[in-house]
């Protein structure tokens, strides 16, 4: 018994040291990315106050010391990612709104068509991330690069961060979900913010930025995490202890399945994306093959998500009914 404990102790020490190292590495990665974002935005906006956002890094490292003191990661919310987003999101908002103000100023002064760039410049933006080292020092090019880097850094950060009580299966599924969501977010922001028809439409630009921000908040949630299912005790109905409080049954149904994750994705991503795209198609009369394709994709996705929720609810209801019947049969026998 003593030998077993002596073997377990060094293993726990090694795992703890590795978790601390991984935590430090991810926070240094977030720091480097935040420094790049703030420096480039401060350069293009030409406002030194942008650098004050770097002080929020203090919160990131305070959160790290809290994690070390409690000796475990957050289970249902990633405070680390949230701290990073609190720096990056306002900075990218400032950059995009600066572009909007510049276009509005050009339209007012020169009666130009909102200061739109030519096709050659648009093509350069499309391959901006691939040709970083040969890239012109253009603000809109760098806006695309910073958004792409943000998605990559968030995914890699989640990959390296200690997963806490999350299982390997949940963690691998979560990374795949984040890859898909990140690609959709990037496509939505680039497609929406660069449409010629809305370049000087202030309300639409703000709506796209708000929805993009809400979509990024998904990266703070473990969308594949579920609570432990109820268990049977002595052949009795497993949820009997919840019957006095109906709300606790509802919570168990919600958090005990993937229903909560599907609803989060619908409310934070697919639903708002569909709303904006339908607005652009039918109200703004913006029609191109990509917008039509992604609108159809959002409709199909939402229909499938609703179908999945119905299947999960029916499955859960059938289990409860079966347990009630078995419980009463056991009592009768």
C-alpha positions in Angstrom: 0.0 0.0 0.0 2.9 2.4 0.9 4.6 1.6 -2.4 1.4 2.4 -4.4 1.0 5.8 -2.6 4.7 6.6 -3.3 4.2 5.9 -7.0 1.0 8.0 -7.2 2.5 11.0 -5.4 5.3 11.7 -8.0 2.8 11.1 -10.8 0.4 13.7 -9.4 3.3 16.1 -8.9 4.4 15.7 -12.5 0.9 16.2 -13.8 0.5 19.3 -11.7 3.8 20.8 -12.9 2.8 20.0 -16.5 -0.6 21.7 -16.0 1.1 24.8 -14.6 3.5 24.9 -17.5 0.7 24.6 -20.0 -1.3 27.3 -18.3 1.7 29.7 -18.4 2.4 28.9 -22.1 -1.2 29.6 -23.1 -1.3 32.9 -21.2 2.0 33.9 -22.8 0.5 33.0 -26.2 -2.6 35.2 -25.4 -0.2 38.0 -24.3 1.8 37.9 -27.5 -1.4 37.9 -29.6 -2.9 40.8 -27.6 0.3 42.8 -28.0 0.2 42.3 -31.8 -3.4 43.3 -32.0 -3.0 46.4 -29.8 0.2 47.5 -31.6 -1.3 47.2 -35.1 -4.6 48.9 -34.2 -2.8 51.7 -32.4 -0.7 52.2 -35.5 -3.6 52.4 -37.9 -6.0 54.4 -35.6 -3.1 56.7 -34.5 -4.5 56.9 -30.9 -2.1 56.1 -28.0 -5.0 55.3 -25.6 -5.3 51.9 -27.4 -2.3 50.8 -25.3 -4.3 51.0 -22.1 -6.1 47.8 -23.1 -2.8 46.0 -22.3 -3.4 46.7 -18.6 -6.2 44.1 -18.8 -3.5 41.5 -19.0 -3.1 41.9 -15.3 -6.5 40.3 -14.9 -5.4 37.4 -17.0 -2.5 36.6 -14.7 -4.5 37.3 -11.5 -6.9 34.6 -12.8 -4.0 32.3 -13.3 -2.8 32.7 -9.7 -6.4 32.0 -8.5 -6.4 28.8 -10.5 -3.1 27.8 -9.0 -4.4 28.5 -5.5 -7.6 26.5 -6.0 -5.6 23.7 -7.8 -8.1 23.2 -10.5 -9.4 24.7 -13.7 -12.8 26.3 -14.2 -15.3 23.6 -15.2 -18.2 25.4 -16.8 -16.7 28.6 -18.0 -13.2 29.6 -19.3 -12.2 32.8 -17.5 -8.9 32.7 -19.2 -10.4 33.0 -22.7 -12.9 35.6 -21.4 -10.0 37.8 -20.2 -8.3 37.5 -23.5 -11.5 38.4 -25.4 -12.0 41.5 -23.2 -8.8 42.8 -24.7 -9.1 41.7 -28.3 -12.8 42.4 -29.0 -12.8 46.2 -28.1 -9.6 46.7 -30.0 -11.0 45.1 -33.2 -14.2 47.1 -32.8 -12.2 50.3 -32.7 -10.3 49.3 -35.9 -13.5 48.5 -37.8 -15.3 51.6 -36.6 -12.3 53.7 -37.6 -12.7 52.2 -41.2 -16.4 53.1 -41.1 -15.7 56.7 -40.0 -13.1 57.0 -42.8 -15.6 55.8 -45.4 -18.3 58.1 -44.2 -15.9 61.1 -44.3 -14.9 60.3 -47.9 -18.5 60.0 -49.0 -19.3 63.4 -47.4 -16.3 65.3 -48.7 -15.8 63.9 -52.2 -19.3 62.4 -52.9 -17.5 59.2 -53.6 -19.2 55.8 -53.4 -18.3 55.3 -49.8 -14.6 55.2 -50.5 -14.7 51.6 -51.8 -11.6 49.9 -52.8 -11.0 48.3 -56.2 -11.2 44.7 -57.1 -7.4 44.2 -57.0 -7.3 45.3 -53.4 -10.1 43.0 -52.5 -8.2 40.1 -54.0 -5.2 41.0 -51.9 -7.3 40.8 -48.8 -8.6 37.4 -49.7 -5.0 35.9 -49.5 -3.8 38.3 -46.8 -3.1 35.7 -44.2 -1.2 33.4 -46.7 1.1 36.3 -47.9 1.8 38.0 -44.5 5.4 38.7 -45.2 4.7 40.3 -48.6 1.7 42.2 -47.4 1.1 45.9 -47.8 0.7 47.7 -44.5 -3.1 48.1 -45.1 -5.5 48.4 -42.2 -8.3 46.2 -43.8 -5.7 43.5 -44.6 -4.5 43.5 -41.1 -8.1 43.4 -39.7 -8.6 40.1 -41.6 -5.2 38.8 -40.4 -6.0 39.6 -36.7 -9.4 38.0 -36.9 -7.9 34.8 -38.4 -5.2 34.8 -35.8 -7.8 35.2 -33.1 -9.7 32.1 -34.1 -6.4 30.1 -34.4 -5.1 31.3 -31.0 -8.4 30.5 -29.3 -8.5 27.0 -30.7 -4.8 26.3 -29.9 -5.2 27.8 -26.5 -8.2 25.5 -25.7 -6.2 22.6 -27.0 -3.2 23.3 -24.7 -5.0 24.5 -21.6 -5.5 21.9 -18.8 -9.0 20.4 -19.4 -9.9 20.1 -15.7 -12.6 17.5 -15.2 -13.5 17.3 -18.9 -12.9 13.8 -20.4 -10.7 13.2 -23.5 -13.9 12.5 -25.5 -15.5 15.8 -24.5 -12.3 17.7 -25.1 -11.7 16.3 -28.6 -15.3 17.0 -29.5 -15.1 20.5 -28.1 -12.1 21.3 -30.3 -13.9 20.1 -33.4 -16.9 22.3 -32.5 -14.7 25.3 -32.0 -13.0 24.7 -35.4 -16.4 24.7 -37.2 -17.7 27.7 -35.2 -14.5 29.6 -35.8 -14.7 29.1 -39.5 -18.3 30.3 -39.6 -17.5 33.3 -37.5 -14.7 34.3 -39.7 -16.7 33.9 -42.9 -19.6 35.9 -41.4 -17.5 38.9 -40.3 -15.4 39.0 -43.5 -18.4 38.5 -45.8 -20.6 41.0 -43.9 -18.2 43.8 -43.1 -16.8 43.9 -46.7 -20.0 43.9 -48.7 -20.1 47.0 -50.9 -23.8 47.6 -50.3 -23.4 48.2 -46.5 -19.9 49.8 -46.3 -21.5 53.1 -45.1 -24.5 51.6 -43.3 -23.8 52.3 -39.7 -26.6 50.2 -38.1 -25.8 47.1 -40.2 -22.0 47.3 -39.3 -22.9 47.6 -35.6 -25.3 44.7 -35.8 -22.6 42.5 -37.5 -20.0 43.4 -34.9 -22.4 42.7 -32.0 -23.3 39.3 -33.4 -19.7 38.5 -34.1 -18.9 39.4 -30.5 -21.7 37.1 -29.2 -20.4 34.3 -31.4 -16.9 34.6 -29.9 -18.4 34.1 -26.4 -19.0 30.5 -27.4 -15.3 29.9 -26.9 -15.7 30.6 -23.2 -18.1 27.6 -22.8 -17.4 23.9 -22.8 -20.2 23.1 -25.2 -19.6 19.3 -25.1 -19.7 19.1 -21.3 -22.7 17.5 -19.6 -23.5 16.8 -16.0 -23.5 13.2 -14.7 -26.8 11.4 -15.4 -29.0 10.4 -12.5 -28.5 6.9 -11.2 -30.9 4.4 -9.8 -30.8 3.7 -6.0 -32.2 0.4 -4.6 -34.5 -0.1 -7.6 -36.4 3.1 -7.0 -37.1 5.9 -9.4 -33.7 7.7 -9.7 -35.3 11.2 -9.9 -37.6 10.7 -7.0 -35.5 13.1 -4.8 -36.2 15.8 -7.4 -39.9 15.5 -7.5 -40.6 18.1 -4.7 -38.8 20.7 -6.8 -39.8 20.6 -10.4 -37.3 23.2 -11.5 -34.5 20.9 -10.5 -35.8 18.3 -12.9 -35.8 20.8 -15.7 -32.2 21.8 -14.8 -31.2 18.1 -14.9 -32.8 17.6 -18.3 -31.1 20.8 -19.6 -27.6 20.3 -18.4 -27.6 16.5 -18.5 -27.7 16.5 -22.2 -26.3 18.4 -25.2 -29.5 20.4 -25.4 -27.9 23.4 -23.7 -25.0 23.4 -26.2 -27.4 23.3 -29.2 -29.4 26.2 -27.8 -26.2 28.2 -27.2 -25.1 27.7 -30.7 -28.5 28.6 -32.1 -28.9 31.7 -30.0 -25.3 33.0 -30.3 -24.5 32.0 -33.9 -26.9 30.3 -36.3 -30.0 32.3 -35.4 -28.4 35.7 -35.6 -26.4 34.8 -38.7 -29.6 33.8 -40.4 -31.4 37.0 -39.3 -28.6 39.2 -40.7 -28.4 37.3 -44.0 -32.2 37.4 -44.5 -32.1 41.1 -43.8 -29.4 41.6 -46.4 -31.1 39.5 -49.0 -34.7 40.8 -48.8 -34.3 44.3 -47.3 -31.0 45.5 -48.7 -31.4 43.5 -51.9 -27.9 42.1 -51.6 -27.7 38.9 -53.7 -24.6 36.9 -54.4 -23.9 33.2 -54.6 -22.0 33.1 -51.2 -24.7 34.9 -49.3 -27.5 32.7 -50.8 -25.4 29.6 -50.0 -24.7 30.4 -46.4 -28.4 31.5 -45.8 -29.5 28.1 -47.0 -26.8 26.5 -44.8 -28.1 28.4 -41.7 -31.7 27.3 -42.4 -30.8 23.7 -42.8 -28.6 23.8 -39.7 -31.3 25.3 -37.5 -33.9 22.7 -38.8 -31.5 19.9 -37.9 -30.7 21.4 -34.5 -34.4 21.6 -33.7 -34.8 18.0 -34.8 -31.9 17.0 -32.6 -33.5 18.8 -29.6 -36.8 16.9 -30.2 -35.0 13.6 -30.3 -33.1 14.3 -27.1 -36.2 15.4 -25.3 -38.2 12.3 -26.4 -35.3 10.1 -25.4 -35.1 11.7 -22.0 -38.9 11.5 -21.5 -38.9 7.8 -22.4 -36.2 7.1 -19.8 -38.2 8.9 -17.1 -41.4 7.1 -18.0 -39.6 3.7 -18.0 -38.0 4.4 -14.6 -41.4 5.5 -13.1 -43.1 2.3 -14.4 -40.2 0.1 -13.1 -40.3 1.9 -9.7 -44.0 1.4 -9.2 -43.7 -2.2 -10.3 -41.0 -2.9 -7.8 -43.1 -1.4 -5.0 -46.1 -3.5 -6.0 -44.1 -6.7 -6.2 
